[in-house]
Amino acid sequence: MPEYAVSRAALLEIRRERRMIQEGHRFLDEKRILIAQELLKRLAGYRELMQRWEQSRQQAREALKAALLRHGLEGLQVYPVQAQPPGYPPATQLPFLGILLLQETPLEQQSEQPPQHPDNVEACSPSPESRACARQHAGQLQLARTLALARANLLRLRDEYQRTERRVRAIENVILPEIAQQESAVADRLEELDQEEVIRAHLFASRLRPAAEL
């Protein structure tokens, strides 16, 4: 904290600075609460996604077992690879209190053209089991991307919450007590100076009174 000279102007400056710091503290405290609320909401959504992931994993396992029973391990190993999209569209960024959160690109903004695969070959003995297996694992891939984006958002919110929490605690436990102590010290010193001034004025008046009586 800066050192202030003992004066009325210095006391007013300290009080003005204290009010500004208190306003900043209120802003950071509100930001911390909003981040915590958003973090809890997204954490609940992440838990739901994890439940969907477990269900999808079980369904993919059952579909794989059915495909193995139909084609056997060797038959499934040589099953033609289905055409895959060249890549998922990049996630869009959604600003939230200075934090860039990630969200999947809406479906209407994604390309509607079917993926082209030059080496795509039809299976000699296609089956519903093999198609279901491919469909379940493709769904798992998409869900894994959604989970990754949700986890990244949770980590970003957590880091920003921790930074805001440290700032709030620093203002509460260090800055405000220091400036309050400095304000009190300057106010006490001004009060002492006022008392000294009164005493000097009283002594000066008492010295002038005998001289006036002569």
Helices and strands as residue ranges (DSSP letters): H 8-77, E 92-96, E 99-103, G 107-109, H 128-170, I 171-175, H 176-213
